[in-house]
């Protein structure tokens, strides 16, 4: 089977299931959502989070690399594997977070209240969570992923749906990037960094107060401009450090 097709399939699965995971986490556990509202998580409009899609691909490749590790105690080998998975996931998280922060004046998530955090982007707590998720993936999901990939190799017509997903995904990224550029422009003019989830929650709150339609997927859709909404919460935003 085409290896790139397998990775595309994994990216699709990881992106969608990661979105579901974040949706429930932000609804019931996240401190950034004290009102416990349903808020569409992440950068994109649609039900997918590319960070998790990339992460699942990394976990898959890491698990495949286990056989290439030097001969050692099986338990020690798995501990090293899970730590490697955690490091790789943390690196992906940091790259995504630093790009959004430095180049778009945007915080997609905020770990500043967590111990040992670096720039509010990564922290030991969530690195340990990544390690635990890596172990769960290895024992509970990886064997089934291999079976799913074998099924895919026998049913290549399914590749049409993978292509359809990427078609929608690319359109979504272009549209979402256009919105982010608007946010970036006003954030730069105001010298602030915008917390994406906070902005979404504010727009939702305004719509609820005025009985206007609330768009779950189009979270930034509003009768007012994004600059006006950002101006409303300007006092609650962090100031961007001057270079």
BADREN-861423 format. One record per residue (C-alpha): residue number from 1; y, x, z. Coordinates in steps of 0.1 Angstrom, whole numbers, m for minus. Each point is the difference from the previous one (the first is absolute). Example, Ala and Ser with C-alpha at 12.3 -4.5 7.8 and 13.67 -1.06 7.14 Angstrom:
BEGIN
{1 {m45 123 78}};
{2 {34 14 m7}};
//
This chain:
BEGIN
{1 {0 0 0}};
{2 {36 12 m7}};
{3 {11 16 32}};
{4 {36 m11 m5}};
{5 {m11 m36 m3}};
{6 {m18 3 33}};
{7 {32 14 16}};
{8 {20 m28 m16}};
{9 {m24 m26 15}};
{10 {3 17 34}};
{11 {38 0 m2}};
{12 {0 m37 m8}};
{13 {m23 m8 29}};
{14 {19 22 25}};
{15 {34 m13 m10}};
{16 {m10 m37 4}};
{17 {m20 4 32}};
{18 {27 23 14}};
{19 {26 m27 m7}};
{20 {m21 m26 19}};
{21 {m4 24 30}};
{22 {37 7 1}};
{23 {9 m37 m3}};
{24 {m20 m9 31}};
{25 {11 32 19}};
{26 {37 m8 m6}};
{27 {m5 m36 8}};
{28 {m18 4 34}};
{29 {5 36 13}};
{30 {31 17 m16}};
{31 {30 5 23}};
{32 {22 m2 m31}};
{33 {m8 m37 m2}};
{34 {7 m14 34}};
{35 {4 m36 m14}};
{36 {m36 2 m13}};
{37 {8 m12 m34}};
{38 {m21 4 m32}};
{39 {18 28 m19}};
{40 {m12 15 m33}};
{41 {m7 36 9}};
{42 {8 31 m20}};
{43 {20 11 m29}};
{44 {m14 m22 m27}};
{45 {3 m38 m6}};
{46 {m37 m7 m6}};
{47 {m29 1 24}};
{48 {m7 37 m3}};
{49 {9 32 18}};
{50 {m4 31 m21}};
{51 {m1 22 31}};
{52 {m33 m16 10}};
{53 {m13 2 m35}};
{54 {7 37 m1}};
{55 {m15 4 34}};
{56 {m33 m17 m9}};
{57 {m3 24 m30}};
{58 {6 29 24}};
{59 {m27 m13 24}};
{60 {m24 m4 m28}};
{61 {5 35 m14}};
{62 {m1 14 35}};
{63 {m34 m17 7}};
{64 {m14 13 m32}};
{65 {11 36 10}};
{66 {m22 m1 31}};
{67 {m30 15 m18}};
{68 {22 30 m9}};
{69 {8 8 36}};
{70 {m18 31 14}};
{71 {m33 m6 17}};
{72 {7 m9 37}};
{73 {m8 m24 27}};
{74 {0 m35 m16}};
{75 {22 m14 28}};
{76 {25 29 m3}};
{77 {1 m5 m37}};
{78 {9 m36 3}};
{79 {27 7 26}};
{80 {15 26 m24}};
{81 {m2 m26 m29}};
{82 {18 m27 20}};
{83 {27 24 11}};
{84 {5 10 m36}};
{85 {3 m36 m10}};
{86 {26 m6 27}};
{87 {20 30 m11}};
{88 {m1 m11 m37}};
{89 {10 m35 9}};
{90 {28 13 22}};
{91 {13 22 m28}};
{92 {0 m29 m24}};
{93 {19 m21 26}};
{94 {25 28 5}};
{95 {7 5 m37}};
{96 {5 m37 m6}};
{97 {22 m3 31}};
{98 {22 30 m7}};
{99 {5 m10 m36}};
{100 {12 m35 10}};
{101 {21 14 28}};
{102 {17 30 m18}};
{103 {3 m14 m35}};
{104 {5 m37 6}};
{105 {15 m2 35}};
{106 {m28 m23 9}};
{107 {m25 m2 29}};
{108 {m31 m18 m11}};
{109 {m14 4 35}};
{110 {14 14 33}};
{111 {m19 21 25}};
{112 {30 14 19}};
{113 {m11 m17 32}};
{114 {m34 17 m2}};
{115 {m7 32 19}};
{116 {0 32 m20}};
{117 {13 m17 m32}};
{118 {15 21 m28}};
{119 {31 m17 m14}};
{120 {m14 m34 8}};
{121 {m24 4 m29}};
{122 {m32 13 15}};
{123 {m13 3 36}};
{124 {m32 11 19}};
{125 {m9 m36 9}};
{126 {m3 m12 m36}};
{127 {m16 33 m11}};
{128 {m28 m8 25}};
{129 {m1 m36 m14}};
{130 {m5 16 m35}};
{131 {m29 21 14}};
{132 {m16 m31 15}};
{133 {5 m19 m33}};
{134 {m15 29 m18}};
{135 {m31 m1 22}};
{136 {m2 m38 m5}};
{137 {2 4 m37}};
{138 {m27 27 m1}};
{139 {m25 m20 20}};
{140 {7 m36 m10}};
{141 {17 1 m34}};
{142 {m9 31 m19}};
{143 {m37 m9 m7}};
{144 {11 m34 m13}};
{145 {28 15 m20}};
{146 {m26 21 m18}};
{147 {m20 m31 m7}};
{148 {31 m18 m13}};
{149 {8 30 m23}};
{150 {m36 m1 m13}};
{151 {4 m38 m7}};
{152 {33 8 m18}};
{153 {m17 25 m22}};
{154 {m25 m27 m11}};
{155 {28 m26 m5}};
{156 {27 18 m18}};
{157 {16 m33 m10}};
{158 {14 0 35}};
{159 {22 28 m11}};
{160 {21 m27 m17}};
{161 {10 m14 34}};
{162 {8 35 12}};
{163 {23 5 m30}};
{164 {16 m34 7}};
{165 {6 10 36}};
{166 {18 32 m11}};
{167 {20 m19 m25}};
{168 {14 m23 28}};
{169 {3 30 23}};
{170 {21 20 m24}};
{171 {23 m29 m7}};
{172 {3 m5 38}};
{173 {9 37 6}};
{174 {27 m2 m27}};
{175 {15 m32 15}};
{176 {m2 13 36}};
{177 {15 33 m9}};
{178 {29 m19 m16}};
{179 {6 m17 34}};
{180 {m3 32 19}};
{181 {26 17 m22}};
{182 {24 m28 10}};
{183 {m8 5 37}};
{184 {4 38 m4}};
{185 {34 m4 m16}};
{186 {15 m20 28}};
{187 {m18 21 27}};
{188 {15 32 m15}};
{189 {35 m16 m1}};
{190 {m3 m10 36}};
{191 {m17 32 12}};
{192 {m30 m19 15}};
{193 {m38 m2 m2}};
{194 {m14 m35 m6}};
{195 {m32 m11 17}};
{196 {m17 m20 m27}};
{197 {m18 m24 23}};
{198 {32 m6 20}};
{199 {18 m9 m31}};
{200 {m27 m24 m11}};
{201 {m1 m16 35}};
{202 {38 m4 m1}};
{203 {0 m17 m34}};
{204 {m28 m23 12}};
{205 {20 m9 31}};
{206 {31 m8 m20}};
{207 {m20 m23 m23}};
{208 {m16 m18 30}};
{209 {34 m6 16}};
{210 {15 m14 m32}};
{211 {m32 m19 m10}};
{212 {m3 19 m32}};
{213 {m33 7 m17}};
{214 {m19 29 14}};
{215 {m18 23 m25}};
{216 {m30 17 15}};
{217 {m7 24 m28}};
{218 {36 2 m13}};
{219 {12 10 35}};
{220 {33 14 m12}};
{221 {8 m30 m22}};
{222 {32 m17 12}};
{223 {31 m19 m11}};
{224 {20 28 16}};
{225 {0 36 m12}};
{226 {m20 27 17}};
{227 {32 18 9}};
{228 {12 m30 19}};
{229 {m33 m2 20}};
{230 {2 37 8}};
{231 {36 m4 10}};
{232 {m11 m27 25}};
{233 {m24 24 18}};
{234 {20 32 m5}};
{235 {4 4 37}};
{236 {m37 0 6}};
{237 {m8 27 m26}};
{238 {m4 37 7}};
{239 {27 24 m13}};
{240 {m11 24 m27}};
{241 {4 36 10}};
{242 {25 19 m21}};
{243 {m15 30 m19}};
//
